[in-house]
Amino acid sequence: PDLTGYEKFGLGKVKYNISRIHITAVEFPSASISLIPGTGIKLVIGNASLTFDMNWNIRTWMFKDSGRSTVYISKVFVTAIFSTPLDNAGHTLISLTSCRTTSGDIDIKLNGKS
């Protein structure tokens, strides 16, 4: 989905719109799944990366600009715990119990008119 909003800075606010987000690459060089007895499943993803492109535009009381951007996020680590209880009919349900995510580096390349 598109992202639209504004942020207040000093003497005014900056309105922004981010649209046409397109994921171009995802890498999971280290991933593992393990069972946790009596709880469920643990998923660990290490050193992952993500690249996506998007359109952007900003507007302030002084200027406006728009363009295209490429964002590269690296050194992403995710640990997620899923519970796996049974429903009344004996079918397994999957529910996210906890999730922790960290990222190390974010590289943003803005291409605009200004």
C-alpha positions as CSV (number, residue, x, y, z in Angstrom):
1,P,0.0,0.0,0.0
2,D,1.0,3.6,-0.5
3,L,2.3,5.6,2.5
4,T,1.0,9.2,2.9
5,G,1.5,11.6,5.8
6,Y,3.4,14.5,7.2
7,E,6.1,15.2,9.7
8,K,6.7,18.5,11.6
9,F,10.1,20.1,11.3
10,G,11.1,23.4,12.8
11,L,9.0,26.1,11.1
12,G,6.6,23.9,9.2
13,K,5.6,20.4,8.1
14,V,6.7,18.1,5.3
15,K,4.0,16.3,3.5
16,Y,5.1,13.0,1.9
17,N,3.7,10.3,-0.3
18,I,5.5,7.0,-1.1
19,S,3.9,4.9,-3.8
20,R,4.5,2.0,-6.2
21,I,6.6,0.1,-3.8
22,H,8.2,-2.9,-5.6
23,I,10.4,-5.5,-4.0
24,T,13.2,-6.4,-6.3
25,A,15.3,-8.7,-4.2
26,V,15.1,-10.7,-1.0
27,E,18.0,-12.9,0.4
28,F,17.9,-15.3,3.3
29,P,21.5,-16.7,3.5
30,S,20.9,-18.1,6.9
31,A,17.5,-19.5,8.0
32,S,16.5,-22.3,10.4
33,I,13.3,-23.8,11.8
34,S,13.2,-25.8,15.0
35,L,10.5,-27.3,17.2
36,I,10.0,-26.1,20.7
37,P,8.4,-28.9,22.7
38,G,5.1,-27.9,24.3
39,T,5.2,-24.5,22.6
40,G,5.5,-24.7,18.8
41,I,8.0,-23.6,16.2
42,K,10.9,-21.2,16.2
43,L,12.0,-19.5,13.0
44,V,15.4,-17.7,12.9
45,I,16.6,-15.7,9.9
46,G,20.1,-14.3,10.0
47,N,21.9,-11.7,7.8
48,A,19.0,-11.3,5.4
49,S,18.7,-8.4,3.0
50,L,15.9,-6.7,1.0
51,T,15.9,-4.3,-1.9
52,F,12.9,-2.3,-3.1
53,D,12.1,0.6,-5.5
54,M,9.5,3.2,-4.9
55,N,8.2,6.6,-6.1
56,W,8.2,9.4,-3.7
57,N,7.2,13.0,-3.4
58,I,7.5,15.7,-0.7
59,R,6.0,19.1,-0.3
60,T,6.8,21.9,2.1
61,W,5.8,25.5,2.3
62,M,9.1,26.3,0.5
63,F,9.5,23.6,-2.2
64,K,8.3,20.4,-3.6
65,D,10.1,17.5,-5.2
66,S,9.5,14.0,-6.5
67,G,11.3,11.1,-7.9
68,R,12.2,7.4,-7.7
69,S,14.2,5.7,-4.9
70,T,16.0,2.4,-4.3
71,V,16.3,1.2,-0.7
72,Y,18.7,-1.6,0.3
73,I,18.3,-3.0,3.9
74,S,20.9,-5.4,5.0
75,K,22.0,-7.3,8.2
76,V,18.4,-8.1,9.0
77,F,17.9,-10.6,11.8
78,V,14.5,-12.1,12.7
79,T,13.5,-14.5,15.5
80,A,9.8,-15.6,15.5
81,I,8.0,-18.0,17.8
82,F,4.8,-19.6,16.6
83,S,2.4,-21.5,18.9
84,T,0.7,-24.6,17.4
85,P,-2.3,-25.5,19.5
86,L,-5.1,-27.8,18.4
87,D,-8.7,-26.5,17.8
88,N,-11.8,-28.3,19.1
89,A,-11.8,-30.5,16.0
90,G,-8.1,-31.5,16.5
91,H,-6.7,-29.4,13.6
92,T,-3.5,-27.5,14.2
93,L,-3.7,-23.7,14.5
94,I,-0.6,-21.5,13.9
95,S,-0.4,-18.2,15.8
96,L,2.5,-15.8,16.0
97,T,3.5,-15.6,19.7
98,S,6.5,-13.3,19.5
99,C,8.7,-11.6,16.9
100,R,12.0,-9.7,17.1
101,T,13.6,-8.0,14.2
102,T,16.7,-5.9,13.9
103,S,18.4,-4.4,10.9
104,G,22.0,-3.2,10.6
105,D,22.3,-1.0,7.5
106,I,19.9,1.0,5.3
107,D,21.1,2.5,2.1
108,I,18.7,4.9,0.3
109,K,19.4,6.3,-3.1
110,L,17.0,9.2,-4.1
111,N,16.7,10.3,-7.7
112,G,14.7,13.5,-7.9
113,K,14.3,16.7,-9.9
114,S,16.2,18.9,-7.5
